[in-house]
Amino acid sequence: MISNQALGKYGEDRAADYLHDRGYQIVERNWRCSVGEIDLVAQDANRLVFVEVKTRSGSGYGHPFEAINPQKVSRMRRLVAQWCATHEISGVNVRLDAIAVWVSHGRVSIEHLKQVY
């Protein structure tokens, strides 16, 4: 049995690969501050994309996107503001995305939901 932490790391690795394969440049991974954590920060053309990755190995907890509720989106917005302030970045286009990674019987499937707010 794989631990939740290992499954989450595996899912984030797959999500980063997925974005990279589609031309995104990964800027940062697992950035933390007092507000929480940003799983992935990526550059897509002239936009910074902040990505929440949810990984599941079964349907017992529902669809991964169900975990992204209004409170989570609000926290993501605060995290984006904190990340930009910490990195002294302003006036840039940003987007909040979510990626669901399903891992089951050696297969991986990925869903990418753009602009979750």
N, C-alpha and C positions, 0 to 999 in steps of 0.2 A: 504494500500500500504506500503510495506516494504522499508526502506531507502536503498540507495546504500551501506552505511557504514554497516548497519545491515546485508544486503545480503552478503557483502564481508566477514564479521566476521563469518557468518554461513558457507559460503563456505570454509573458512580456517579451521574451526572446523571439517567439513566433510573430508577435505583433510588430516588433521592430523590423524583423526580416520582411514582413509583408509590406510595411511602409517603404522600406529601402528599395524593394523590388519595383515599387511604383513611382520611384523618383524622389521620394522625400529624403532629406538629409536629417539624420538623428542628431539633435543638438545636445540633449541631456536625457539621462535616465534616472529614475528614482530620486528626484530632487525633493528634499525635505526641509520643512521649516515648522514653526510652532503651530501653524494652521493645519498642516497635514503633509501629504505627499502627492507629487505629480509623477505619474508612471513614466510618461514619455513626453518630451518636447521635440518637435520636428519642424523643419523648414520646408515649406511647399511653395516654390516660386517666391513671391514677395509676402508670404504670410507665415506667421508662427502658429503651429497647430499643437494644442495641448491635449494629450490623449489619456483617457481613463481606460485601463485594460481590465476586463473581467474574464476570468478563466473558470471553466466548469468541466468536470469529468463525468457528469451525469445531470439528470433533470430534477434531482431531489430538492434543489434550492430554486427552481424556476429558471427562466431565461436570464442570462447574465445582464441584459439591459434592464431587467426589472429592478436591479440593485441601484440604478441611477435615478433616484427620486429627486424632487425639488430641493431637498436639503443638500444632497450630494452636488447638484448643479450649482447651488449657492456657494458651497465650499470650494468647488472648482474655480468659480469666478474670483473668490478671495485669494486662492492660491496663484492664479494667473497674475493678479495685481501685485502680489508679494514677489513673485518670480521676476516680473518686469522691473519692479522697484529695486530689488537686490542686484539685478544685472544692469541697472541704469539704462533701461530701454523704454522709450516712449514713442508714441505716434506710429506704431506699427499695427498692421492688420493682424488680428488673432482669430482663431477658431477653436471651439471646444468640440472634440470628437470622442467617441467611445468605440472600443473594439471588443467584440466578444470572441473568445477563443474556446472552442469545444474540443476536448481531447477524449476520444473514446476508441477503445480497441485498436490502438496504434494509429488511428487516423486523427488528423487535425483539420477542423474547418474554422474559417474566420469570417465574421461579419463586421463591416465597418460602417458605423453610423456617423455621418458628418453633421456638424453644427447642432449639438444636442441642446443648446439653450434656446 
